[in-house]
Amino acid sequence: MKPAPTTYPVHDLIRSRWSPRSFAAQPVAQETLNQVFEAASWAFSAMNAQPWQYIYAHKADTEAFQKILDTLMPGNQPWAQNAAVLIIALAKTQYDNGQPNGAALHDLGAANATLFLEATALGLHGHVMGGFDREKARRDFHLPEGLEPAVVIGLGYLGAAEQLEEPFLSREKAARSRKPVAEFAFRNELPEAVVAV
């Protein structure tokens, strides 16, 4: 476990959420996974459109799990193959009336964050991966126009870091850090240095 070294006090659930690459062999019960998705469903969304959809496979679902794994970039596959569940997170980029939903990816991110907090509360950990072949995911899962594959999530129980090979072992053991609040939250207006970038 690597609780976040925060400057300001935040909820332990947030401090405890992190993105390991090492997963235990223990499967995730379907009921537990349903609870995690239920949490995602209660995220906020523009016009209450709830534009998120998920395609998932347990490791025991060998063919479907492998199909998701095969969309990942080579740098993610060696450790992601040990996740108990792989999930493709998708955003519906249009409202039901056909108008574009400019908040769809934002709202999917909110659902993912809510999903992760519930997962953390249940003793699960997950890792979000942007490194995957979106076109392959579209083809292999027959995604319709307007359904955008955004990220792949590896989810499971935490495993021993030592089961990882380099360079993943060093990354797993590295200290966690974030930008200080003063670098991204500005009262009243952006500073000139940020505007000039």
Salt bridges, closest charged atoms under 4 A:
ASP12 OD1 - ARG15 NH1 3.56
ASP96 OD1 - LYS92 NZ 3.58
ASP107 OD1 - HIS106 ND1 2.92
GLU135 OE2 - ARG138 NE 3.03
ASP140 OD2 - LYS136 NZ 3.00
GLU148 OE1 - ARG138 NH2 3.08
GLU162 OE2 - LYS173 NZ 3.21
